[in-house]
C-alpha cells in the first residue's frame, strides 16, 4: 500500500474552504489541508489575515488546482494554485507548536508540521 504524502495534493482541486474558530481548512474531496496559523496570500499583492478581502480571496480558491507545494525545513509551507495565488505560512514554535496538518482521508491519520 502506498504511503500517503502531502505531495499527493499536487493536482488536487479545492472543493471547499472552511473557517473554523481559529484555523482554516482547505478541502480537496476527501483530503484536508489544515492551517493552524493563518497563511498569507500572494498574487498581485500580499494579503494578510487582517485584510478585509482575505476571506473572499480564500473562497475564490474553490475550483483552483494546486500546481506546486513546498515544505522548507519543516518550518515553512508554500502552496501555489493554477490561478497564480500562493499561500504561505511559517511555523511559530514559541506560540504554536504545530502549523499545518495534512489529512489524506477524512478520519484517517494526520501528518503534522
NUTORPA-118838 format. One record per residue (C-alpha): residue in one letter; x, y, z. Coordinates in steps of 0.5 Angstrom, whole numbers, plus 500, padded with zeros to 3 digits. Layout:
N
aXYZ/...
//
This chain:
113
x500500500/x503507498/x504512504/x500518504/x504524503/x502532503/x505532496/x499528494/x496534494/x499537487/x494537482/x488537487/x482542486/x480546492/x473543494/x471548500/x474553505/x472552512/x474558517/x474554524/x474558530/x482560530/x484556524/x483555517/x482548513/x482547505/x478541503/x480537497/x475532496/x477527502/x483531503/x484536508/x490542509/x489545516/x493551517/x493552525/x497559523/x493563518/x497564512/x498570508/x496570500/x500573495/x498574488/x499581485/x500584492/x501580499/x494580503/x494578511/x489575515/x487582518/x486585511/x478586509/x479582503/x482576506/x476571507/x474573500/x481571497/x481565500/x474563498/x476565491/x481559491/x475554490/x476550484/x483552483/x488547483/x495546487/x501546482/x506546487/x507545494/x514546498/x516545505/x522548507/x526545513/x519543516/x518551518/x515554512/x510552507/x508555500/x502553496/x501555489/x495555485/x494555478/x490562479/x497564481/x495565488/x500563493/x499561500/x505562505/x505560512/x511560517/x512556524/x512560530/x514555535/x514559541/x506561541/x504555536/x508548536/x504546530/x503550524/x500545519/x496539519/x495534513/x489529513/x490524507/x483521508/x477524513/x478521519/x485518517/x492519520/x494526521/x501529518/x503535523/x508540522/
//
